[in-house]
Amino acid sequence: MTSQPTQEDFPVSSFQETMIVQVPARLSVLEAVGFKQTYQDLTEENTLPKQIIIDFHQTIFMDSSGLGALVSNFKNSQEKGITMTLRNVTPQVMAVLNLTGLDKVFSIESIGEELPIETDKPINTLKTHSAKVEPLPTPTTHPSVASWMKRFIDVIGALVGLVITGFLFIPIVIAIQIDDPGPIFFGQIRCGWMGKRFKIWKFRSMCVDAEARKSQVENQVKGAFFKNDNDPRITRVGRFLRRTSLDELPQFWNVLTGDMSLVGTRPPTPDEVERYEIPEWQRLDVKPGMTGEWQVSGRSTVRSFEDVIRLDLKYQKNWSLLYDVKLILKTVVILFNKNSGAV
């Protein structure tokens, strides 16, 4: 059994008004919880530091949970007026920051900017030759992300799906325009693998000002996502598109571009991710999918965010190419069940 990380896993040293936190070799869900707690303790002291440096010199693995802890600590620093700086960022950590665009948000120390550290234990600092720039490695979080066969199936499936979309495009467009004139497509920012943001596409199933009216609609589910069975913003044609899942056909483009997979977890919105606790970030270790455990387990009947998390983690635990195929076949069967569509 893996033991829970303690304060000793994150040694803290100081220099004047600067605190330095050492991050261990791995920063996954267990370590991330301890990392966040250690950082929080530093920001709750009577005398707050002006700067907290996160030293990554020995970190060779960071998944979405570690990233979530880092984001949480950054927000904590901003609230307390403390400068958070990343030091000795290894290629593995930099690859994650680069993927999510956080390398442009966080303050990352350049080579030669290190401050002296008063500590009894010597700290090994990575030496980097500026003359040679090595390409960043691909972040490793889950075997499904690195599977070329899964990606091959995604590309073939997406191409087939886009052909089907092409045949249905004109009647769907005409129906949408007759019922509620306006844009044909609805684009919304979602969070994908490791929290990377992308725009998901659907055929529009709601009224044009749906986003502006969202605050007027009651959320009937618990936790960090939104759902209402009788949402008044959904148009008549939109209800049919949702019931038959035809509104999701444009997402085959998201699969083709690599932002999504045919099978994966439910893609959350940024405001959902803002509310995540550290363990909930684990669901971002895989690419979001057009279908998955949540969709085939009664997506219209799931009423708690905890259930969504449980189903997403179940997919990660059981994943295999055969498992993906089974979920795809289940999805096809469900599409012909008149009570299975989204509402």
SERO-4910 file (N, C-alpha, C, O; in steps of 0.05 Angstrom, whole numbers):
BEGIN
 pado doro    nc1    nc2    nc3   cac1   cac2   cac3    cc1    cc2    cc3    oc1    oc2    oc3
  Met    A     17    -24      0      0      0      0     18     25      0     37     26     15
  Thr    A     11     44    -17     26     69    -18     19     87      5     -5     93     10
  Ser    A     39     97     19     35    114     42     29    142     33     39    151     12
  Gln    A     14    157     49      7    185     43     32    202     47     45    200     67
  Pro    A     39    219     28     62    237     31     60    254     55     38    263     62
  Thr    A     82    260     68     83    277     91     99    302     86    109    306     64
  Gln    A    101    319    106    116    344    104    145    338     96    157    354     82
  Glu    A    156    316    104    184    309     98    188    304     69    211    307     59
  Asp    A    167    298     54    170    294     25    174    320     10    181    320    -14
  Phe    A    169    343     23    171    369     10    188    387     28    178    405     41
  Pro    A    215    382     29    232    398     46    230    428     40    229    436     16
  Val    A    229    444     61    227    473     57    251    487     69    258    482     92
  Ser    A    265    504     54    287    520     64    281    549     59    261    555     46
  Ser    A    297    567     70    291    595     68    316    612     64    338    604     71
  Phe    A    312    635     52    332    655     48    319    682     49    304    690     31
  Gln    A    325    696     71    313    722     76    282    719     75    271    705     91
  Glu    A    269    732     56    239    731     54    230    712     33    208    715     22
  Thr    A    247    693     25    241    674      4    240    646     16    258    638     31
  Met    A    220    630      9    218    602     17    222    585     -7    212    591    -29
  Ile    A    236    563     -4    241    544    -26    230    517    -19    237    505      1
  Val    A    212    507    -36    199    481    -32    210    461    -52    210    466    -77
  Gln    A    221    439    -42    232    418    -59    210    398    -67    196    388    -49
  Val    A    207    393    -93    186    375   -102    199    347   -107    221    346   -118
  Pro    A    186    325    -99    198    299   -103    199    290   -133    190    305   -150
  Ala    A    209    266   -137    212    256   -165    186    253   -179    184    258   -203
  Arg    A    165    245   -165    138    242   -177    119    262   -164    120    268   -140
  Leu    A    101    273   -181     80    291   -171     54    282   -183     43    295   -201
  Ser    A     44    259   -172     18    249   -180     -2    254   -158      4    271   -141
  Val    A    -24    240   -157    -46    249   -140    -39    249   -110    -45    268    -96
  Leu    A    -25    228   -100    -18    227    -72      1    249    -64     -3    263    -45
  Glu    A     22    252    -81     42    273    -75     29    301    -78     36    319    -64
  Ala    A     11    304    -97     -1    330   -103    -17    340    -79    -17    364    -73
  Val    A    -31    322    -65    -46    329    -41    -27    340    -20    -32    361     -8
  Gly    A     -4    326    -15     15    336      4     29    362     -5     34    379     12
  Phe    A     33    364    -30     46    389    -41     28    413    -36     38    434    -27
  Lys    A      2    410    -42    -16    432    -37    -18    439     -8    -18    463     -1
  Gln    A    -18    419     10    -19    424     39      5    438     49      4    457     65
  Thr    A     29    430     39     54    442     47     54    472     39     62    489     55
  Tyr    A     46    477     14     45    504      4     25    521     20     31    544     26
  Gln    A      2    510     26    -18    524     41     -9    532     68    -14    553     78
  Asp    A      6    513     81     17    519    108     36    543    107     36    559    126
  Leu    A     52    545     86     70    567     83     56    594     81     66    615     90
  Thr    A     33    594     68     18    619     63     -1    626     86    -15    646     85
  Glu    A     -1    609    107    -18    615    130     -2    622    155    -12    624    177
  Glu    A     25    626    151     42    634    173     37    663    180     26    678    164
  Asn    A     45    670    205     41    698    213     56    718    196     46    739    189
  Thr    A     81    711    189     97    727    172     99    714    144    112    694    141
  Leu    A     85    726    125     84    714     99    110    720     83    121    742     85
  Pro    A    120    701     68    143    706     51    135    723     27    112    723     19
  Lys    A    155    737     16    149    753     -8    149    735    -33    136    741    -53
  Gln    A    165    714    -31    167    696    -54    169    667    -45    182    661    -25
  Ile    A    156    650    -60    159    621    -56    169    608    -81    157    611   -102
  Ile    A    192    595    -80    204    582   -103    198    552   -102    202    539    -81
  Ile    A    188    541   -124    183    513   -126    206    501   -142    210    507   -165
  Asp    A    222    484   -129    245    472   -142    239    444   -152    232    426   -137
  Phe    A    240    442   -179    233    417   -192    257    401   -202    255    385   -220
  His    A    281    405   -190    305    394   -201    305    364   -202    320    352   -218
  Gln    A    289    350   -185    289    321   -185    263    309   -195    259    285   -194
  Thr    A    244    326   -205    218    317   -213    219    307   -242    225    322   -261
  Ile    A    213    281   -246    213    269   -273    186    260   -282    183    249   -304
  Phe    A    165    264   -265    138    256   -273    118    275   -260    119    279   -235
  Met    A    100    286   -275     78    302   -265     53    297   -282     54    301   -306
  Asp    A     32    289   -269      7    284   -284    -12    307   -279     -4    328   -268
  Ser    A    -38    303   -286    -57    325   -284    -62    333   -255    -69    356   -249
  Ser    A    -60    314   -236    -64    320   -208    -42    339   -198    -47    358   -183
  Gly    A    -17    333   -206      5    350   -199      1    378   -210      7    398   -197
  Leu    A     -9    379   -235    -14    404   -248    -36    419   -233    -34    444   -230
  Gly    A    -56    404   -224    -78    417   -209    -68    429   -183    -77    451   -176
  Ala    A    -50    416   -170    -38    427   -145    -22    452   -150    -23    471   -135
  Leu    A     -8    451   -173      8    475   -180     -9    499   -186     -4    521   -178
  Val    A    -31    494   -201    -50    515   -207    -63    526   -181    -66    550   -178
  Ser    A    -71    508   -163    -83    516   -138    -63    533   -121    -71    553   -110
  Asn    A    -38    525   -121    -18    540   -106    -14    568   -118     -9    587   -104
  Phe    A    -15    569   -144    -11    595   -158    -34    614   -151    -29    637   -146
  Lys    A    -58    604   -150    -81    621   -143    -79    630   -114    -85    652   -107
  Asn    A    -70    611    -97    -66    618    -69    -45    640    -66    -49    659    -49
  Ser    A    -24    639    -81     -3    660    -80    -14    687    -89     -8    707    -76
  Gln    A    -30    687   -110    -41    712   -120    -60    725    -99    -59    749    -96
  Glu    A    -75    708    -85    -93    718    -64    -78    731    -41    -87    750    -29
  Lys    A    -54    719    -35    -38    729    -12    -17    749    -20     -3    760     -3
  Gly    A    -15    756    -46      5    775    -55     33    764    -54     52    779    -51
  Ile    A     36    738    -58     62    725    -57     70    718    -86     53    709   -101
  Thr    A     95    721    -93    105    714   -119    113    684   -119    129    676   -103
  Met    A    102    668   -137    109    640   -139    127    637   -164    119    646   -186
  Thr    A    150    625   -160    169    622   -182    177    592   -184    181    579   -164
  Leu    A    179    582   -208    187    555   -213    217    555   -219    226    571   -235
  Arg    A    232    537   -207    261    536   -211    269    507   -220    256    488   -213
  Asn    A    291    506   -236    302    481   -244    281    462   -257    279    439   -250
  Val    A    264    474   -274    243    458   -286    254    438   -305    268    445   -325
  Thr    A    249    413   -300    260    391   -317    244    389   -343    222    400   -345
  Pro    A    255    376   -363    241    374   -389    213    361   -386    194    368   -400
  Gln    A    211    341   -367    186    327   -364    164    346   -353    141    345   -362
  Val    A    172    364   -335    153    383   -324    147    405   -344    124    414   -347
  Met    A    168    414   -358    165    435   -378    146    426   -401    131    442   -412
  Ala    A    147    400   -407    130    390   -428    100    393   -421     84    399   -438
  Val    A     94    388   -395     67    391   -386     58    420   -386     36    427   -395
  Leu    A     76    438   -377     70    467   -376     66    477   -405     49    494   -410
  Asn    A     83    468   -423     82    477   -451     56    467   -464     43    482   -479
  Leu    A     47    443   -458     23    431   -469     -2    448   -461    -20    452   -478
  Thr    A     -2    457   -437    -26    471   -426    -23    501   -429    -43    516   -422
  Gly    A     -1    511   -438      3    540   -440     10    554   -414     12    578   -414
  Leu    A     14    538   -393     21    550   -367     50    560   -366     57    574   -347
  Asp    A     66    552   -385     94    562   -386     93    592   -391    113    606   -386
  Lys    A     71    603   -402     68    631   -407     55    646   -383     55    670   -382
  Val    A     45    630   -364     31    641   -341     49    642   -316     50    663   -303
  Phe    A     62    620   -311     79    618   -287    105    633   -292    115    635   -314
  Ser    A    117    643   -270    143    654   -271    164    632   -269    165    618   -248
  Ile    A    179    628   -290    199    606   -290    227    618   -291    234    634   -309
  Glu    A    243    611   -272    270    622   -269    288    613   -292    288    590   -300
  Ser    A    302    632   -304    322    625   -324    347    616   -312    352    621   -288
  Ile    A    363    603   -328    389    593   -318    406    616   -308    408    637   -321
  Gly    A    418    613   -284    435    634   -274    421    654   -256    434    672   -245
  Glu    A    395    651   -252    380    669   -235    376    659   -206    363    672   -190
  Glu    A    387    635   -200    382    623   -174    392    640   -151    414    652   -153
  Leu    A    377    641   -130    385    654   -106    400    635    -88    395    611    -90
  Pro    A    419    645    -71    432    627    -52    412    616    -32    392    630    -26
  Ile    A    416    592    -22    397    579     -4    411    572     22    432    559     22
  Glu    A    399    580     44    410    573     70    397    547     79    374    548     88
  Thr    A    411    526     78    400    500     86    423    481     94    445    484     84
  Asp    A    417    462    111    437    443    120    443    422     99    464    410     99
  Lys    A    423    418     81    426    397     61    433    410     34    419    428     25
  Pro    A    454    401     21    461    412     -5    440    404    -26    429    382    -25
  Ile    A    435    422    -45    415    417    -65    429    414    -92    445    432   -100
  Asn    A    424    392   -105    436    387   -131    421    403   -153    397    399   -157
  Thr    A    435    421   -166    422    438   -186    429    427   -213    452    422   -220
  Leu    A    408    424   -230    413    414   -257    428    435   -274    422    459   -272
  Lys    A    447    426   -289    463    444   -306    454    440   -334    453    418   -345
  Thr    A    446    462   -347    436    461   -374    454    476   -393    463    499   -387
  His    A    461    464   -415    477    478   -435    458    493   -454    442    482   -468
  Ser    A    460    520   -453    442    537   -468    446    534   -498    428    542   -514
  Ala    A    469    524   -506    475    523   -535    459    501   -549    454    503   -573
  Lys    A    450    481   -534    435    459   -545    407    457   -533    404    453   -509
  Val    A    387    460   -550    360    459   -541    347    433   -549    344    427   -573
  Glu    A    342    416   -529    330    390   -535    300    393   -537    287    408   -523
  Pro    A    288    377   -556    258    378   -558    245    367   -532    256    348   -520
  Leu    A    223    378   -525    209    369   -501    197    342   -505    186    336   -526
  Pro    A    198    325   -484    186    298   -487    155    301   -486    145    320   -476
  Thr    A    142    281   -496    113    280   -494    105    272   -466    114    252   -456
  Pro    A     88    288   -452     79    280   -425     68    252   -424     53    244   -442
  Thr    A     74    238   -403     63    211   -400     45    210   -376     53    215   -353
  Thr    A     19    205   -380      0    204   -358    -16    178   -358    -23    168   -337
  His    A    -22    167   -382    -38    143   -384    -31    129   -410    -27    142   -430
  Pro    A    -30    102   -410    -23     87   -434    -41     93   -458    -31     90   -481
  Ser    A    -65    100   -454    -83    105   -476    -74    129   -493    -78    130   -517
  Val    A    -61    149   -480    -52    173   -494    -29    166   -513    -26    178   -534
  Ala    A    -12    147   -505     11    140   -521      6    118   -541     23    111   -557
  Ser    A    -19    107   -542    -25     84   -560    -29     94   -589    -48    108   -594
  Trp    A    -11     85   -607    -14     93   -635    -38     79   -647    -51     90   -666
  Met    A    -45     55   -638    -68     41   -648    -94     55   -641   -112     56   -658
  Lys    A    -96     65   -617   -120     80   -609   -122    105   -626   -144    112   -635
  Arg    A   -100    118   -632   -101    142   -649   -108    135   -677   -123    150   -690
  Phe    A    -99    112   -687   -106    103   -714   -136     98   -716   -148    106   -735
  Ile    A   -147     85   -696   -176     80   -695   -191    106   -694   -212    109   -707
  Asp    A   -181    125   -679   -194    151   -677   -195    165   -704   -216    176   -712
  Val    A   -173    165   -719   -172    178   -745   -191    165   -765   -206    179   -778
  Ile    A   -190    138   -766   -208    124   -784   -237    129   -777   -254    135   -794
  Gly    A   -244    127   -751   -271    132   -742   -280    160   -747   -303    165   -754
  Ala    A   -262    180   -743   -269    207   -747   -275    213   -777   -294    227   -784
  Leu    A   -259    201   -795   -264    205   -824   -290    193   -832   -305    205   -847
  Val    A   -297    169   -822   -323    157   -828   -345    174   -816   -365    179   -830
  Gly    A   -341    183   -792   -362    200   -779   -366    226   -794   -389    236   -796
  Leu    A   -345    238   -805   -348    263   -819   -363    259   -846   -377    276   -855
  Val    A   -359    235   -858   -373    229   -883   -403    227   -876   -420    237   -891
  Ile    A   -410    213   -855   -438    211   -846   -449    239   -840   -472    245   -848
  Thr    A   -433    255   -827   -442    283   -821   -448    298   -846   -467    314   -847
  Gly    A   -432    294   -867   -436    307   -892   -463    301   -905   -476    318   -916
  Phe    A   -470    275   -903   -496    267   -914   -520    279   -899   -540    285   -911
  Leu    A   -517    282   -873   -539    292   -856   -539    322   -853   -557    334   -841
  Phe    A   -518    335   -862   -513    363   -857   -536    381   -867   -547    397   -851
  Ile    A   -544    378   -892   -564    396   -903   -591    394   -889   -602    414   -882
  Pro    A   -603    369   -885   -628    368   -871   -627    379   -842   -646    391   -832
  Ile    A   -604    375   -828   -601    385   -801   -600    416   -802   -613    429   -785
  Val    A   -586    427   -821   -583    456   -823   -611    468   -828   -619    488   -816
  Ile    A   -625    456   -847   -652    467   -854   -670    466   -829   -685    485   -824
  Ala    A   -670    444   -814   -687    441   -791   -680    462   -770   -698    474   -758
  Ile    A   -654    466   -765   -645    486   -745   -654    514   -753   -664    529   -736
  Gln    A   -651    521   -778   -658    548   -787   -688    553   -787   -697    575   -780
  Ile    A   -704    533   -793   -733    537   -793   -743    540   -764   -760    557   -758
  Asp    A   -732    524   -746   -740    525   -718   -731    549   -703   -746    562   -689
  Asp    A   -705    556   -706   -694    579   -692   -670    590   -707   -648    581   -704
  Pro    A   -675    610   -725   -654    621   -742   -630    630   -726   -633    642   -705
  Gly    A   -607    625   -737   -582    633   -723   -559    615   -732   -561    602   -752
  Pro    A   -538    615   -716   -514    599   -723   -521    569   -724   -538    559   -709
  Ile    A   -509    555   -742   -513    526   -745   -498    511   -723   -508    491   -712
  Phe    A   -473    520   -718   -456    506   -699   -455    521   -673   -458    545   -672
  Phe    A   -450    505   -652   -445    517   -625   -417    508   -617   -411    485   -615
  Gly    A   -401    528   -611   -374    522   -602   -371    531   -573   -380    552   -565
  Gln    A   -358    514   -557   -354    519   -529   -326    510   -520   -317    489   -529
  Ile    A   -313    526   -504   -287    519   -494   -290    496   -473   -305    499   -454
  Arg    A   -275    475   -477   -274    453   -458   -245    447   -451   -226    457   -464
  Cys    A   -241    432   -430   -214    424   -421   -209    395   -429   -225    377   -422
  Gly    A   -187    391   -443   -181    364   -452   -159    351   -436   -158    355   -412
  Trp    A   -142    336   -449   -120    322   -436   -102    342   -421    -93    362   -432
  Met    A    -98    336   -395    -81    352   -377    -93    381   -373    -79    398   -363
  Gly    A   -118    385   -380   -130    411   -377   -126    429   -400   -134    453   -399
  Lys    A   -114    420   -422   -110    436   -446   -137    445   -457   -155    428   -461
  Arg    A   -140    471   -462   -166    481   -471   -169    478   -502   -149    482   -517
  Phe    A   -193    472   -510   -199    470   -539   -228    477   -542   -244    477   -523
  Lys    A   -236    482   -567   -264    488   -573   -278    464   -584   -271    453   -605
  Ile    A   -298    455   -569   -314    432   -578   -337    442   -595   -348    463   -591
  Trp    A   -344    426   -616   -365    434   -635   -389    416   -634   -386    391   -631
  Lys    A   -412    428   -635   -438    413   -637   -456    428   -656   -453    451   -661
  Phe    A   -476    413   -666   -498    427   -679   -514    442   -657   -520    430   -636
  Arg    A   -521    467   -662   -535    483   -642   -562    471   -635   -579    467   -653
  Ser    A   -566    466   -610   -592    454   -600   -606    473   -581   -628    466   -572
  Met    A   -595    496   -576   -607    515   -558   -612    541   -572   -603    546   -595
  Cys    A   -627    559   -559   -632    585   -570   -605    601   -572   -586    594   -559
  Val    A   -605    622   -588   -580    636   -594   -568    648   -569   -543    649   -566
  Asp    A   -584    658   -550   -574    671   -526   -573    652   -502   -576    660   -479
  Ala    A   -568    626   -507   -569    606   -486   -548    611   -464   -555    608   -440
  Glu    A   -524    618   -471   -503    623   -451   -510    646   -432   -505    644   -408
  Ala    A   -522    667   -443   -530    690   -427   -552    683   -408   -555    696   -387
  Arg    A   -569    664   -415   -592    656   -398   -586    633   -379   -604    624   -365
  Lys    A   -562    623   -379   -555    600   -363   -560    605   -333   -569    587   -319
  Ser    A   -554    629   -323   -557    635   -295   -587    634   -287   -593    632   -263
  Gln    A   -605    635   -306   -634    635   -299   -645    607   -298   -668    603   -291
  Val    A   -629    587   -304   -638    559   -305   -627    544   -280   -603    546   -274
  Glu    A   -644    529   -267   -636    514   -244   -618    490   -251   -624    476   -270
  Asn    A   -597    486   -236   -580    463   -240   -591    440   -223   -593    442   -199
  Gln    A   -599    418   -236   -612    396   -223   -592    374   -214   -601    353   -203
  Val    A   -566    378   -218   -547    357   -210   -528    369   -189   -526    393   -185
  Lys    A   -515    351   -175   -497    359   -153   -468    360   -163   -460    343   -179
  Gly    A   -454    379   -154   -425    380   -161   -419    400   -183   -433    419   -188
  Ala    A   -396    394   -196   -384    414   -214   -392    412   -243   -376    418   -260
  Phe    A   -417    403   -248   -426    405   -276   -456    412   -276   -469    411   -255
  Phe    A   -466    420   -299   -493    432   -301   -511    414   -318   -503    404   -339
  Lys    A   -536    411   -309   -556    396   -324   -584    403   -314   -589    406   -290
  Asn    A   -602    405   -333   -631    409   -327   -647    394   -347   -645    400   -371
  Asp    A   -664    376   -338   -679    359   -355   -699    374   -373   -704    366   -396
  Asn    A   -709    396   -362   -729    412   -377   -718    440   -383   -732    460   -380
  Asp    A   -693    441   -392   -680    466   -397   -696    481   -419   -699    472   -441
  Pro    A   -707    505   -411   -724    520   -430   -708    532   -454   -720    541   -473
  Arg    A   -682    531   -452   -665    542   -474   -663    523   -498   -655    531   -520
  Ile    A   -670    498   -494   -668    478   -515   -691    482   -535   -714    483   -527
  Thr    A   -685    483   -561   -706    486   -581   -720    459   -587   -710    438   -577
  Arg    A   -741    460   -602   -756    435   -609   -738    416   -625   -736    393   -620
  Val    A   -725    428   -646   -707    412   -662   -683    403   -645   -672    381   -648
  Gly    A   -675    420   -627   -652    414   -609   -658    390   -592   -639    374   -587
  Arg    A   -682    387   -582   -689    363   -566   -687    338   -582   -677    317   -572
  Phe    A   -695    339   -608   -692    316   -625   -663    310   -630   -654    286   -629
  Leu    A   -647    330   -636   -618    326   -641   -604    314   -616   -587    297   -619
  Arg    A   -612    323   -593   -600    312   -568   -609    284   -563   -593    267   -555
  Arg    A   -634    279   -567   -645    252   -562   -632    231   -580   -628    208   -572
  Thr    A   -625    239   -604   -613    221   -623   -582    224   -624   -569    210   -639
  Ser    A   -572    243   -608   -543    249   -607   -532    259   -634   -508    260   -638
  Leu    A   -550    268   -651   -541    280   -677   -527    307   -672   -511    315   -689
  Asp    A   -533    320   -650   -519    346   -644   -489    343   -641   -474    362   -643
  Glu    A   -481    318   -634   -452    314   -628   -436    305   -653   -412    301   -650
  Leu    A   -448    303   -676   -434    295   -700   -409    312   -707   -389    302   -715
  Pro    A   -411    339   -703   -388    356   -709   -363    349   -692   -341    358   -699
  Gln    A   -367    335   -670   -344    328   -653   -325    309   -666   -302    305   -657
  Phe    A   -333    296   -688   -315    280   -703   -291    297   -713   -269    286   -717
  Trp    A   -296    322   -717   -274    340   -725   -254    344   -702   -230    344   -706
  Asn    A   -265    346   -677   -248    347   -653   -231    322   -650   -208    324   -641
  Val    A   -242    299   -658   -227    274   -656   -205    274   -677   -183    266   -672
  Leu    A   -212    283   -701   -192    283   -723   -168    301   -716   -146    294   -723
  Thr    A   -174    324   -704   -152    342   -697   -136    333   -673   -115    345   -667
  Gly    A   -146    313   -658   -131    302   -636   -138    314   -609   -126    306   -589
  Asp    A   -157    332   -608   -165    344   -582   -182    324   -566   -183    325   -541
  Met    A   -196    306   -581   -213    286   -568   -207    259   -579   -192    256   -598
  Ser    A   -219    239   -567   -217    211   -577   -246    201   -581   -265    213   -571
  Leu    A   -249    179   -596   -275    168   -599   -286    159   -572   -309    162   -565
  Val    A   -268    148   -555   -275    138   -529   -257    151   -508   -233    152   -511
  Gly    A   -268    161   -487   -253    174   -466   -270    183   -443   -290    170   -437
  Thr    A   -263    205   -430   -278    215   -408   -294    239   -417   -291    249   -440
  Arg    A   -312    248   -401   -329    271   -408   -313    297   -407   -299    302   -387
  Pro    A   -313    313   -429   -297    338   -430   -310    360   -413   -332    369   -419
  Pro    A   -297    368   -391   -308    389   -374   -304    417   -384   -287    422   -401
  Thr    A   -320    435   -374   -316    464   -380   -296    475   -361   -291    464   -340
  Pro    A   -283    498   -368   -263    510   -350   -274    517   -323   -260    514   -303
  Asp    A   -299    526   -321   -310    533   -295   -314    508   -278   -313    510   -253
  Glu    A   -318    484   -290   -319    459   -275   -292    453   -263   -290    446   -240
  Val    A   -271    456   -280   -244    449   -271   -235    468   -249   -220    461   -231
  Glu    A   -245    493   -250   -239    513   -229   -247    503   -201   -235    511   -181
  Arg    A   -267    486   -200   -278    476   -175   -267    449   -166   -274    439   -145
  Tyr    A   -249    438   -182   -238    412   -176   -221    412   -151   -205    431   -146
  Glu    A   -223    391   -135   -203    385   -115   -181    368   -128   -185    359   -151
  Ile    A   -159    365   -115   -136    352   -127   -142    324   -139   -136    319   -162
  Pro    A   -156    306   -124   -161    279   -135   -178    280   -160   -176    262   -177
  Glu    A   -195    300   -163   -213    301   -186   -199    308   -212   -209    304   -234
  Trp    A   -174    319   -210   -158    326   -233   -150    300   -248   -142    302   -271
  Gln    A   -151    277   -234   -143    252   -247   -158    246   -273   -148    233   -291
  Arg    A   -183    255   -274   -199    249   -298   -188    262   -323   -196    255   -345
  Leu    A   -169    281   -320   -157    295   -343   -131    280   -352   -117    291   -369
  Asp    A   -125    257   -340   -102    242   -348   -105    228   -375    -86    219   -387
  Val    A   -130    227   -386   -135    215   -412   -150    236   -429   -160    256   -419
  Lys    A   -150    231   -455   -164    250   -473   -195    247   -469   -204    224   -463
  Pro    A   -210    268   -471   -239    266   -470   -249    251   -494   -237    252   -515
  Gly    A   -272    239   -492   -283    223   -514   -311    231   -522   -326    243   -506
  Met    A   -319    224   -546   -346    227   -555   -365    209   -540   -388    215   -535
  Thr    A   -354    186   -532   -369    168   -515   -350    156   -494   -326    160   -495
  Gly    A   -362    143   -474   -346    132   -452   -364    119   -432   -388    114   -437
  Glu    A   -353    114   -408   -369    101   -387   -393    118   -379   -415    108   -374
  Trp    A   -389    144   -378   -411    162   -370   -434    161   -390   -458    160   -382
  Gln    A   -428    160   -415   -448    160   -436   -464    134   -437   -488    134   -441
  Val    A   -450    111   -434   -464     86   -436   -476     76   -410   -490     56   -409
  Ser    A   -471     91   -388   -482     84   -362   -506    100   -354   -513    102   -331
  Gly    A   -519    113   -374   -543    129   -369   -536    158   -363   -541    168   -341
  Arg    A   -526    172   -384   -517    199   -380   -539    218   -371   -534    237   -357
  Ser    A   -564    212   -378   -586    229   -370   -595    223   -341   -610    238   -330
  Thr    A   -586    201   -330   -595    193   -303   -573    198   -283   -578    196   -259
  Val    A   -548    204   -291   -527    210   -272   -532    237   -260   -534    257   -274
  Arg    A   -534    238   -234   -542    262   -220   -522    273   -200   -528    292   -186
  Ser    A   -498    261   -199   -478    271   -181   -451    272   -194   -444    253   -209
  Phe    A   -435    293   -188   -409    295   -200   -391    273   -191   -373    264   -205
  Glu    A   -395    263   -166   -380    241   -156   -383    216   -174   -364    200   -178
  Asp    A   -408    212   -184   -413    189   -202   -398    192   -228   -387    173   -239
  Val    A   -396    217   -238   -381    222   -263   -352    216   -259   -340    203   -275
  Ile    A   -341    225   -236   -313    219   -230   -308    189   -228   -288    179   -238
  Arg    A   -326    175   -214   -324    146   -211   -323    132   -238   -307    114   -242
  Leu    A   -341    140   -256   -342    127   -282   -318    134   -299   -307    117   -313
  Asp    A   -308    159   -297   -284    166   -312   -260    151   -303   -243    142   -319
  Leu    A   -257    148   -276   -234    133   -265   -237    103   -271   -217     89   -274
  Lys    A   -262     93   -273   -266     65   -281   -256     61   -309   -244     40   -314
  Tyr    A   -261     80   -327   -251     77   -354   -220     76   -355   -209     60   -369
  Gln    A   -208     94   -340   -178     95   -339   -167     68   -329   -147     58   -339
  Lys    A   -180     57   -308   -170     33   -296   -173      9   -315   -155     -8   -316
  Asn    A   -195      8   -329   -201    -16   -346   -192    -13   -375   -197    -31   -391
  Trp    A   -180     10   -382   -175     15   -410   -159     -6   -424   -139    -16   -414
  Ser    A   -168    -12   -448   -153    -28   -468   -166    -23   -494   -188    -11   -495
  Leu    A   -153    -30   -516   -166    -26   -542   -192    -41   -545   -211    -32   -557
  Leu    A   -192    -66   -534   -217    -82   -534   -239    -68   -518   -262    -69   -526
  Tyr    A   -231    -56   -496   -251    -42   -479   -263    -18   -494   -287    -13   -492
  Asp    A   -246     -4   -509   -256     18   -526   -276      8   -546   -298     20   -550
  Val    A   -270    -14   -559   -288    -26   -580   -315    -33   -567   -336    -28   -578
  Lys    A   -314    -45   -543   -339    -52   -529   -356    -28   -523   -380    -29   -526
  Leu    A   -343     -6   -514   -358     18   -508   -370     31   -533   -392     42   -532
  Ile    A   -355     29   -555   -366     39   -581   -391     23   -589   -411     35   -598
  Leu    A   -389     -3   -587   -412    -20   -594   -436    -15   -576   -459    -14   -585
  Lys    A   -431    -11   -550   -452     -4   -531   -465     22   -538   -490     25   -536
  Thr    A   -449     41   -547   -459     67   -555   -478     65   -579   -499     77   -579
  Val    A   -470     49   -599   -486     45   -622   -514     33   -615   -534     42   -625
  Val    A   -513     14   -597   -538      1   -588   -556     22   -574   -580     23   -578
  Ile    A   -543     38   -556   -558     58   -541   -571     79   -558   -592     89   -552
  Leu    A   -558     86   -580   -568    106   -599   -596     99   -609   -612    116   -617
  Phe    A   -602     73   -610   -628     64   -620   -648     61   -598   -671     52   -603
  Asn    A   -640     68   -573   -658     68   -551   -669     96   -547   -654    114   -541
  Lys    A   -695     99   -551   -707    126   -552   -704    141   -525   -708    165   -524
  Asn    A   -699    126   -503   -697    139   -477   -668    144   -469   -663    152   -446
  Ser    A   -649    140   -487   -621    141   -479   -608    168   -485   -587    174   -474
  Gly    A   -619    185   -502   -606    209   -510   -605    230   -488   -618    228   -467
  Ala    A   -589    251   -493   -586    272   -474   -611    290   -475   -625    291   -496
  Val    A   -617    303   -454   -640    321   -453   -631    348   -443   -647    367   -441
***
